[in-house]
């Protein structure tokens, strides 16, 4: 029985899964949009939202908690300096999942995981 066992294992051991979540959340913060499988996006979305909430807090303890999860000084600095202030007035729901169809090789359902205020580089016309 799976009572109390939340989350997906994604075919990885715990250390590999934690590294995957950290890397995906860091890439999302850095680039604003990532393309990944639906299962990975649904798994990493709560972590990314929590990191943005920590960024909104802005204190030293929140920065250290974010650094413990994301493991990159550059990403944490970007989170606290640029990303989190954009969501200062928003009470949650910082990311969205947009389905883009199956992957060519194995037909895995692919999605775009993006920040809700993401503007593509060419769309600012």
C-alpha positions as CSV (number, residue, x, y, z in Angstrom):
1,X,0.0,0.0,0.0
2,X,1.2,3.5,-0.8
3,X,-0.3,5.2,2.3
4,X,1.7,8.4,3.0
5,X,4.1,7.8,0.1
6,X,3.8,11.1,-1.8
7,X,5.7,11.9,-4.9
8,X,7.0,9.9,-7.9
9,X,10.3,8.0,-7.9
10,X,10.9,8.5,-11.6
11,X,13.0,5.4,-11.8
12,X,15.9,6.9,-9.8
13,X,17.4,6.5,-6.4
14,X,16.9,9.3,-3.9
15,X,20.2,11.1,-4.5
16,X,19.7,11.0,-8.3
17,X,16.1,12.3,-7.9
18,X,17.2,15.1,-5.6
19,X,19.9,16.2,-8.1
20,X,17.4,16.0,-10.9
21,X,14.9,18.3,-9.0
22,X,17.7,20.7,-8.1
23,X,18.9,20.9,-11.7
24,X,15.4,21.3,-13.2
25,X,14.4,24.0,-10.7
26,X,17.7,25.8,-11.3
27,X,17.2,25.7,-15.0
28,X,13.6,27.0,-14.7
29,X,14.8,29.9,-12.5
30,X,17.7,30.7,-14.9
31,X,15.9,30.4,-18.2
32,X,12.2,31.1,-17.3
33,X,11.0,28.1,-19.3
34,X,12.1,24.5,-19.7
35,X,11.0,21.6,-21.8
36,X,10.7,18.3,-20.0
37,X,8.4,15.3,-19.5
38,X,5.1,15.7,-17.8
39,X,6.0,13.5,-14.9
40,X,9.2,15.4,-14.2
41,X,7.5,18.8,-14.5
42,X,4.7,17.8,-12.1
43,X,7.4,16.5,-9.6
44,X,9.6,19.6,-9.7
45,X,6.8,22.3,-9.8
46,X,6.3,22.3,-6.0
47,X,10.0,22.7,-5.4
48,X,10.3,25.6,-7.8
49,X,7.3,27.3,-6.3
50,X,8.8,26.9,-2.8
51,X,12.1,28.4,-4.0
52,X,10.3,31.5,-5.4
53,X,8.5,31.9,-2.0
54,X,11.8,31.7,-0.2
55,X,13.1,34.4,-2.7
56,X,10.2,36.6,-1.8
57,X,11.1,36.3,1.9
58,X,14.5,37.6,1.1
59,X,16.2,37.1,4.4
60,X,19.5,35.3,5.0
61,X,17.9,32.1,6.3
62,X,15.7,31.9,3.3
63,X,18.8,32.4,1.0
64,X,20.6,29.6,2.8
65,X,17.6,27.2,2.5
66,X,17.4,28.0,-1.2
67,X,21.2,27.4,-1.6
68,X,20.9,24.0,0.2
69,X,18.2,22.9,-2.4
70,X,19.5,24.6,-5.6
71,X,23.3,24.2,-4.9
72,X,24.3,27.1,-7.2
73,X,25.3,30.6,-6.0
74,X,24.5,32.1,-9.4
75,X,21.0,30.6,-9.5
76,X,20.2,31.7,-6.0
77,X,21.4,35.2,-6.6
78,X,19.3,35.4,-9.8
79,X,16.3,34.0,-7.8
80,X,16.6,36.6,-5.0
81,X,17.6,39.6,-7.2
82,X,15.4,39.3,-10.3
83,X,12.9,36.5,-10.2
84,X,11.3,36.7,-6.8
85,X,10.7,40.5,-6.9
86,X,8.6,40.1,-10.1
87,X,6.2,38.0,-8.0
88,X,6.1,40.2,-4.9
89,X,2.4,41.0,-5.3
90,X,1.4,37.4,-6.3
91,X,0.2,35.0,-3.6
92,X,1.3,31.8,-5.3
93,X,1.0,30.0,-8.6
94,X,4.2,31.2,-10.1
95,X,4.6,28.4,-12.7
96,X,2.4,26.8,-15.3
97,X,2.6,23.5,-17.3
98,X,1.7,23.7,-21.0
99,X,1.4,20.4,-22.9
100,X,3.2,20.3,-26.2
101,X,2.6,16.7,-27.4
102,X,4.6,13.4,-27.4
103,X,8.3,13.1,-27.8
104,X,9.5,11.8,-31.1
105,X,11.6,8.9,-29.8
106,X,9.5,7.2,-27.1
107,X,6.2,9.1,-27.2
108,X,6.7,10.4,-23.7
109,X,4.2,13.3,-23.0
110,X,6.3,16.5,-23.2
111,X,5.4,19.8,-21.5
112,X,6.8,23.3,-21.1
113,X,7.3,24.3,-17.4
114,X,7.4,28.0,-17.3
115,X,7.1,31.0,-15.0
116,X,3.7,32.7,-15.5
117,X,5.3,36.0,-16.4
118,X,7.7,34.5,-19.0
119,X,8.1,36.5,-22.2
120,X,10.0,34.8,-25.1
121,X,12.8,36.9,-26.4
122,X,11.2,37.5,-29.8
123,X,7.7,38.3,-28.5
124,X,8.5,41.7,-27.1
125,X,7.3,43.5,-30.3
